[in-house]
Amino acid sequence: MVIEVPLMRFKLALVSEKDYKENIKRKIKEFVESRWLRGEKTTLQDIQNVFQKPPYNLSQGTVINYLKELVKDRKLSTYYKGGRRYYAPPKIPISIKFGIAMAVAIIVCGVIIDILVPSEYILRYVYLYNPGLENQTTPQTPSMLPIVIYLLILTAIFTVFAYWIEKRR
């Protein structure tokens, strides 16, 4: 909300405390990410050097509290190296890393089976095709693609579920 006072040369802007706090936290996060992208490590001192000076003028305790909230909300991560604490963008959770690794393994196995295994074996052992039975349709080019897609969908579902459980803790 902007209040204009007639006959004066300034405007008074009222911003809710929640919006101001969220804006500052977003700027702290962007500051840490920009330094990380440039390959620079960010310490508490670096953040305080920026946010305790104009135009922010935050106190030391406020900066520390905002950083604690960002770490708690998993918007930033911290790590210790050489006795110093550094701030960085959030790390990828282990459940998502595991899900990505499983998806890659499924795709690689499917491609290797398609390339190396003869189509008769894929028909017989993967699709359980029995040439002696009647009323069976024979695929012209049997492939592992349908099974790979099915397994990728299951992996995605279980990865999201595991991430959700991990996040709730």
C-alpha positions as semicolon CSV with decimal commas, in nm:
position;residue;x (nm);y (nm);z (nm)
1;M;0,000;0,000;0,000
2;V;0,138;0,341;-0,095
3;I;0,023;0,654;0,084
4;E;0,084;0,982;-0,092
5;V;0,093;1,288;0,129
6;P;0,002;1,607;-0,060
7;L;0,251;1,895;-0,059
8;M;0,537;1,662;0,032
9;R;0,799;1,503;-0,190
10;F;0,803;1,152;-0,051
11;K;0,585;0,846;-0,050
12;L;0,526;0,625;0,247
13;A;0,507;0,259;0,155
14;L;0,356;0,015;0,402
15;V;0,449;-0,347;0,347
16;S;0,323;-0,629;0,564
17;E;0,585;-0,787;0,786
18;K;0,522;-1,130;0,637
19;D;0,577;-1,007;0,280
20;Y;0,891;-0,819;0,386
21;K;1,028;-1,125;0,566
22;E;0,957;-1,357;0,271
23;N;1,115;-1,108;0,031
24;I;1,433;-1,088;0,242
25;K;1,451;-1,468;0,274
26;R;1,410;-1,500;-0,104
27;K;1,692;-1,249;-0,157
28;I;1,919;-1,436;0,087
29;K;1,848;-1,759;-0,103
30;E;1,919;-1,590;-0,438
31;F;2,243;-1,443;-0,298
32;V;2,366;-1,786;-0,183
33;E;2,266;-1,948;-0,515
34;S;2,437;-1,679;-0,724
35;R;2,762;-1,718;-0,529
36;W;2,737;-2,097;-0,558
37;L;2,690;-2,075;-0,936
38;R;3,005;-1,860;-0,959
39;G;3,194;-2,126;-0,761
40;E;3,229;-1,920;-0,444
41;K;3,160;-2,057;-0,097
42;T;2,922;-1,859;0,122
43;T;2,969;-1,819;0,497
44;L;2,756;-1,643;0,756
45;Q;3,001;-1,352;0,741
46;D;2,944;-1,309;0,366
47;I;2,567;-1,299;0,415
48;Q;2,596;-1,055;0,706
49;N;2,823;-0,826;0,503
50;V;2,542;-0,783;0,251
51;F;2,227;-0,790;0,463
52;Q;2,342;-0,588;0,766
53;K;2,413;-0,287;0,547
54;P;2,173;-0,057;0,358
55;P;1,923;-0,109;0,202
56;Y;1,843;-0,406;0,430
57;N;1,989;-0,302;0,770
58;L;1,906;-0,632;0,938
59;S;2,043;-0,716;1,280
60;Q;2,281;-1,007;1,329
61;G;2,017;-1,212;1,511
62;T;1,761;-1,153;1,236
63;V;2,000;-1,274;0,966
64;I;2,080;-1,585;1,169
65;N;1,710;-1,654;1,234
66;Y;1,625;-1,616;0,864
67;L;1,908;-1,855;0,773
68;K;1,785;-2,109;1,030
69;E;1,435;-2,089;0,881
70;L;1,569;-2,134;0,528
71;V;1,770;-2,441;0,635
72;K;1,472;-2,581;0,827
73;D;1,244;-2,534;0,523
74;R;1,514;-2,701;0,307
75;K;1,554;-2,396;0,088
76;L;1,925;-2,389;0,179
77;S;2,164;-2,653;0,306
78;T;2,470;-2,620;0,526
79;Y;2,793;-2,809;0,553
80;Y;3,107;-2,784;0,764
81;K;3,456;-2,781;0,620
82;G;3,771;-2,687;0,805
83;G;3,576;-2,577;1,112
84;R;3,364;-2,328;0,916
85;R;2,998;-2,347;0,827
86;Y;2,904;-2,286;0,464
87;Y;2,565;-2,230;0,303
88;A;2,468;-2,374;-0,034
89;P;2,156;-2,448;-0,240
90;P;1,958;-2,748;-0,114
91;K;2,103;-3,091;-0,181
92;I;1,910;-3,352;-0,376
93;P;1,744;-3,590;-0,126
94;I;1,873;-3,948;-0,116
95;S;1,533;-4,088;-0,218
96;I;1,536;-3,890;-0,544
97;K;1,898;-3,986;-0,613
98;F;1,806;-4,351;-0,559
99;G;1,500;-4,319;-0,787
100;I;1,708;-4,163;-1,065
101;A;1,972;-4,436;-1,031
102;M;1,703;-4,705;-1,049
103;A;1,547;-4,547;-1,359
104;V;1,885;-4,533;-1,534
105;A;1,957;-4,896;-1,441
106;I;1,616;-5,007;-1,574
107;I;1,668;-4,826;-1,905
108;V;2,023;-4,961;-1,948
109;C;1,914;-5,319;-1,869
110;G;1,622;-5,292;-2,112
111;V;1,845;-5,165;-2,392
112;I;2,111;-5,430;-2,329
113;I;1,850;-5,707;-2,329
114;D;1,699;-5,573;-2,653
115;I;2,040;-5,561;-2,821
116;L;2,200;-5,883;-2,699
117;V;1,917;-6,130;-2,638
118;P;1,754;-6,296;-2,942
119;S;1,386;-6,218;-2,995
120;E;1,285;-6,586;-2,945
121;Y;1,415;-6,574;-2,586
122;I;1,241;-6,244;-2,520
123;L;0,917;-6,397;-2,649
124;R;0,955;-6,716;-2,450
125;Y;1,094;-6,588;-2,117
126;V;0,977;-6,227;-2,091
127;Y;0,638;-6,243;-2,260
128;L;0,588;-6,611;-2,161
129;Y;0,485;-6,701;-2,514
130;N;0,425;-7,070;-2,577
131;P;0,405;-7,161;-2,948
132;G;0,213;-7,481;-2,862
133;L;-0,091;-7,295;-2,728
134;E;-0,368;-7,171;-2,953
135;N;-0,525;-6,824;-2,954
136;Q;-0,201;-6,639;-2,882
137;T;-0,098;-6,334;-3,077
138;T;0,268;-6,319;-3,161
139;P;0,433;-5,977;-3,160
140;Q;0,629;-5,919;-3,479
141;T;0,923;-5,751;-3,305
142;P;0,927;-5,831;-2,935
143;S;1,086;-5,559;-2,727
144;M;1,154;-5,475;-2,365
145;L;1,009;-5,125;-2,411
146;P;0,663;-5,191;-2,257
147;I;0,818;-5,353;-1,952
148;V;1,076;-5,073;-1,919
149;I;0,800;-4,810;-1,930
150;Y;0,596;-5,000;-1,671
151;L;0,898;-5,027;-1,440
152;L;0,980;-4,657;-1,485
153;I;0,625;-4,563;-1,384
154;L;0,648;-4,783;-1,075
155;T;0,989;-4,638;-0,989
156;A;0,855;-4,283;-1,020
157;I;0,559;-4,363;-0,794
158;F;0,776;-4,524;-0,527
159;T;1,033;-4,243;-0,548
160;V;0,766;-3,978;-0,491
161;F;0,625;-4,181;-0,202
162;A;0,970;-4,225;-0,043
163;Y;1,047;-3,853;-0,086
164;W;0,713;-3,764;0,075
165;I;0,786;-3,990;0,374
166;E;1,140;-3,852;0,401
167;K;1,012;-3,494;0,392
168;R;0,755;-3,557;0,666
169;R;1,024;-3,661;0,916
